[in-house]
Amino acid sequence: MTSIFLYGLPTPGLVDIPTTAQQLSPLIPGSADLADQPDASADEAIILAPGGTLERDYVLAQALRALRPGGSLLAFAPKDKGGARLRKALEHFGCNVTEDARRHHRFCHVTRGDTLHGLDAAIAAGAPRIVPTLGVWSQPGVFSWDRLDPGSARLIEHLPLLVGEGADLGSGVGLLAARVLASPKVTALICLDIDRRAVACARHNLTDPRTTVRWGDLRTVGDELRDLDFVVMNPPFHDGGAEDRGLGIAFVQTAAQMLRRGGVCWLVANRHLPYEATLGAAFATVTVHADAGGYKIIEARK
């Protein structure tokens, strides 16, 4: 049987996707890991290439490694999000590339040859590692993978010592969770993130027995958590690279559902994001503790 790998969720109608294709994106809970696929095990790979250079080259190199000689690779991306650089990236690995463009995307077609070069170096450059400046495990492609993002840094500055059982929604590699766990009165912390790579790194970084790290989409697994004492979060507002304010609103609404009466949500939000109406509808009190540097630090109590 033909083995087909799919990485990412293309816009419907953009490319033909066989129903037998195996999803390998780390952003789709339940998918397999591209890095775990055996060498020369796939007949075809369809790759929606990430925009970041290290992440993109890692994914392309892993896909080429997993393709059998003579197998076909289709790699594509929006022109303004890395698509214009795809051909050069593939040629760097020794691929002969045929390129076309449509619907604001670039499409690169490759038949895998017997001899490629540079795959191991690209895989090593994009692999998980300890980031010296952070002292934690991370990986290119994870949100703010090699630095503490400014929003989380602001929230950490203002976060009080919390008490009881809580959750960190969109927990990343665990930097905010580590601050929460500094409170001896925290009895349990559930960390939830949609990115399998972030979850794997967080499991290395958060060894405190009070912690549980889960891979999942908040919008589908949030109903499982109830009567929490607190929630902390830096809600994302991009989905697939495009701004999606509804994503942050879903985080706020889900946090409210998770909390017991009197429970508290601490969050940071970009100043331009209009969460106030959603917060006001879901919580009894909403207090802005800081509004500077483009970020708002908000305490919302149910």
N, C-alpha and C positions, 0 to 999 in steps of 0.2 A: 504494500500500500504506500502511496506517495505521502511523504512527510513534509508538511508545510508549516512554517513558523510565521507568526504575525506579531509585530511589535507596535503597539499603539492602537488608537481608535481613529481611523481616518474619517473625514466628513463623508456621510452617506453619498454614494454615487461617484466618489472621486476615483476609486480604484475597485476592481473586481476582487472580492475576497472569497475564496472557497469556503464552504461551510465546514470543511474538515480542518481548517487552519487552527493551530494551537496558539493561544494568546500568551505572550511572554512579557508584557509591559509590567513594570513594578508598580504602576499606578492603578492597576486593576486587581483588586483583592481576589485571591484564589488562583491567579495566573501562575504558571511555572516560571522558573528563573532561566533566562537565556544562558547565564554562565554555567548552569548545571547540565546543559545539553551536550551530549558526546560529540567529539570531533567527527566531521564528515557524516553526520546523521540525518541531515535534511536535504530534501530535493529542491526546495524553494523557500525563500525568505522574503517577506513583505515588511518593510521597515519605514515607519513614520519617524524620520530621524529627529532627535532632539536638537535644540538650537545651540547649546553650549558646546564648545570645541572638545573639551576632555570627555564629556559624556557622549557626544556624537561619535567620536572616534572609537571609544570603548565599545559602544553598541555595534557599530559597523564591523569592527574587528572580531567581536564575538560572533556576529552573524556569519562572517566569512569563514571563521574557524569551524563553525558547526555545519556549514554547507559542504556537500560532497563535491569533488571536482566535476565540472559540467553542470552543477546545479545553478539555478537562476536566482538573482537578487534584484529586487526592485526597492530602491531607496528613494524617498521623496520628502519634501518639506516645503512650506511656504517660501516664496522668494525672499521675503524680508525677515525670515526667521531661520536662516541657514541654508535655504535651498540653493542660493547662488554659489555656495561654497562646497556643495556635495560632490560634484564631479572631481574637483581637485583633491578632496579628501580620499576618494576611492582610488584615484590614479596614484596617490601616494603609496597605497598598498600594492600597486602593481596591476590594478584592474584595467581592462579595456572597457570603456564606458560609452554607452549610447544615451544621449540626453534629449528630452523633449520638455515642452512647457505647455501648461494649460491651467485655467482656473487659478491663476496667481500662484501656482506651484511649479517646482522643477522636479522632474522625474529622471532618475538615473537607472539604466538597465545594465546588468552585468551578468555574464556567464563566468562562473568561477573557474579560473585556470588552475593548473597543477602547482604553480609556483607563485607564492605571494610573499611579501616581506613587510616587516614593521608591525605585524599583528601582536606579537608578544609585548612590544614596547607600549602600544596603545592600550592594551588590556591592563598592563601594570600601571599606567598613568591614570586610568579611570577607575581603578579598583579601590575598595575600602582601605582606609589607613588611619593611623592616629595623626591628627592635625596638631603639630607642635604648639601653635599659638593658642589652641583651645585645650589641649591635653585630653581630647576625646576622640573616639572613632567617628569617622564621617566618610562621605563618598561624593565625588562630583556628580551633580544632578539633584542631590538633596537640596532643599531650600536653604540658602545661605550656608552652603556646605563647609566653608572654611573660615567663617567669622560669626560672631554673635550679631545677629541683625539688630539694627537700632531700636525697633519696636520692642523686641523682647528685652533688650537691655534696659529700656525705660521701665517696663513692667517689673523687672527684677528689682530695680531701685526702689520702687514704691510698694512692693508686695509685703504685707505683714506676715507674721508667723501664723500659719493656718492651723486649724484643729479638725481632727476627725478623718472621715473618709472622703476622698475627692477624686477628680479626674483632670487630666491635662489633655485638652482637645487640640489635635494638630500638633502633637508633641515633638515632632522632629527627632533629633538625635538625643534629646533629653536635657538640654541646658536649663530650661525653665523648671523642669521637674526636679533637677538637682537642687535648685533653690527652694522649692516647696518642701523637699525632704529634709532640709536643714532644720525644720521645726520638729522637735521630739514629740509634739502632740498630734502629728499626723499619723493616723493608724494604718491607712492604706491609700495607695495612689494608683489609679488606672490611667495608663498612657495610651492614647489612641492616635494612629496616623494612617493615612491612605497609602503612603509610600513604603513599599516593602524594604527598600534600602535603608531608610531612616529607622524603621522598626528594628532591623538587624543590628544597626549601629547602636541604637538605644539599649538593646539587650546586653551589649558589651559594656555600655557606659553606666547603666543603672543597675548596680548589683545589690542595692538595698532590698532586703526581703519583703519590705512593705510594698514593693512595686510590682505591678503587672503591666507588661507591654503588649499591646494588641494591634494587629494589622486589620484595618477595615475602613469602610466608608461611613463616616459619621451619619450620613443621611439614611443609612440602612440598618446600622447596628445600634443607634442611639437609644432605641426603645428598650434595650436590654438593661440599661443602667437607670436606677431610680433611687430616690431618697438620699442623695449625696449631701454632704455638708458643704462642699465647695467645688467650684470649677474654676480653672485658670485657662486662659487661651489667648493666642495671638491669631485671630481668625484670618485665613487666607482670603484674598479677594481676586485671585486669578484662577481660572480653570482652563487648562490646556493653553496657557499663555495669554488668553484674553481676559480683560477685566470682567468679573461677574460679581456684582454686589449682592446678588441673591445667595451666593455661597456664604458670605459672612453673616447674612441675615439668618440662614439655616443654622449656622453655628450658635447664634444667640438664642434662637427658639429652642434648639435641642438642649442647650445648657439649662434653660429654664425648666424644661421637662424633667431633666435629670435631678434637679435639686429638690430637697425637702422644703417645706415651708420654713422660712427663716434662713435658708441656705444662701450662700453668697457666690457670686461670679465676679472674678477679677479679670479684666481684659484690657488689651491695648488695641487701638484702632487708628488708622490714618485719619488725620483731621477732616479730609474731604469726604469720608464715608458716612452716610446718613443713617446711623444705627439708632438714633435717639427714639424714633417713633416705635421701632420694634422693641427696644429695651423698656420703654414706658408701658407698652401693652403687656409685656411678659413678666415684669418685676414690680414689686410694691414701691421700692425706692431706687433711685439711680443717682449716683454722686460722681462727678468728674473731679478727680483728685489732682490732675495735672493736665495742662494743655500747652505744650511747648515743643519746639523742634519738629512740628508736623505730626505729632502723635498725641492722642488723648488716652489717659489712664482712667478707667471707669470701674467703679464698684457698684454692682447691681445686686440688691437683696430681694429675695422672693417673699 
